[in-house]
Amino acid sequence: MPDVYTKAPVKKRINGLTPQGGSLSAFAVLPKDIRFETQEANEEIVIFLRQHVIVNAGWIFASIILALLPTIVEILLSGTNLLPTLPAGYYVVIPALWYLGLFGYIFVSFLHWYFNIYIVTNERVVDIDWVSLLYKHFASTRLDKVQDVSYKQAGILDLFFNFGHVYIQTAGSEQNFEFAAVPKPDLIVRQINELVEEKNGHSL
Amino acid sequence: MTIVELAQLLTGLFPFGFIKIGILLLILIYLAFAAIIVRQDDLMSRVVEIPFSPLLRLIGALHFLAVIIVFLLAVFLL
């Protein structure tokens, strides 16, 4: 029988969740094609998170302004004598340098969003931060060390776009975790609670 | 010849020479920044394997290449 007639595989479910979201998404459930550095063989990513897409609005807006700035300046100064007379080469190199710098700014801002990742697996919670170009931070804690999970949504934007901060407190001297500006914080807290309950045999 | 006279002579001979040197230095600093982006992009792609990451590595490499091209343009056009 041709493959097209075979039954589609049943989507895997964990705690009532079905796979959703792609590799560019800020909220992905049970992503198949994502792995991280220290992931164990029996470990499965349940929730894969980045900051909500709306946090990128600032640099996107700034980039649009910076992209239009040379044209605006040229229009404003074209009728005056304020534009310096430069050799022809400068009119090639200076704009090229400007837009290259702008591209660098956009690219780094995107990478900063793209690689700041929070992961909840069936074994632990992982926080991967790319704070700056020269500083990377990787932290994880096992689910049985989690003592309390809470979230905070403050402000119009948080409530309108449904994102917020998730706080994960861990036992003893273990590091506490903060998932900053993640989408659907209520759902994340509920899922972590359920996973911890499953792991420990009791709720938080 | 005093230093002031020497500076006047040089700026007379190469009126945009100092600007060119400044721009070239700026591009060299930016080249280092572009190299750091390529390196960090590569490191982060190893920390988290995401299908979209090879494309980002390619963009980082093209960005680095573009900086080299602008540097060469500055050397020959300015």
Chai-1 contact restraints between the chains, C-beta under 6 A:
chainA,res_idxA,chainB,res_idxB,connection_type,confidence,min_distance_angstrom,max_distance_angstrom,comment,restraint_id
A,S23,B,I50,contact,1.0,0.0,6.0,A-B,restraint_1
A,S23,B,P51,contact,1.0,0.0,6.0,A-B,restraint_2
A,S23,B,F52,contact,1.0,0.0,6.0,A-B,restraint_3
A,L24,B,F52,contact,1.0,0.0,6.0,A-B,restraint_4
A,D33,B,P51,contact,1.0,0.0,6.0,A-B,restraint_5
A,I34,B,I50,contact,1.0,0.0,6.0,A-B,restraint_6
A,R35,B,E49,contact,1.0,0.0,6.0,A-B,restraint_7
A,F36,B,V48,contact,1.0,0.0,6.0,A-B,restraint_8
A,E37,B,V47,contact,1.0,0.0,6.0,A-B,restraint_9
A,G89,B,L77,contact,1.0,0.0,6.0,A-B,restraint_10
A,G89,B,L78,contact,1.0,0.0,6.0,A-B,restraint_11
A,V92,B,L77,contact,1.0,0.0,6.0,A-B,restraint_12
A,V93,B,L73,contact,1.0,0.0,6.0,A-B,restraint_13
A,V93,B,A74,contact,1.0,0.0,6.0,A-B,restraint_14
A,V93,B,L77,contact,1.0,0.0,6.0,A-B,restraint_15
A,V93,B,L78,contact,1.0,0.0,6.0,A-B,restraint_16
A,A96,B,V70,contact,1.0,0.0,6.0,A-B,restraint_17
A,L97,B,V70,contact,1.0,0.0,6.0,A-B,restraint_18
A,L100,B,A66,contact,1.0,0.0,6.0,A-B,restraint_19
A,L100,B,V70,contact,1.0,0.0,6.0,A-B,restraint_20
A,F115,B,M44,contact,1.0,0.0,6.0,A-B,restraint_21
A,I117,B,V48,contact,1.0,0.0,6.0,A-B,restraint_22
A,W130,B,M44,contact,1.0,0.0,6.0,A-B,restraint_23
A,L133,B,I36,contact,1.0,0.0,6.0,A-B,restraint_24
A,L133,B,Q40,contact,1.0,0.0,6.0,A-B,restraint_25
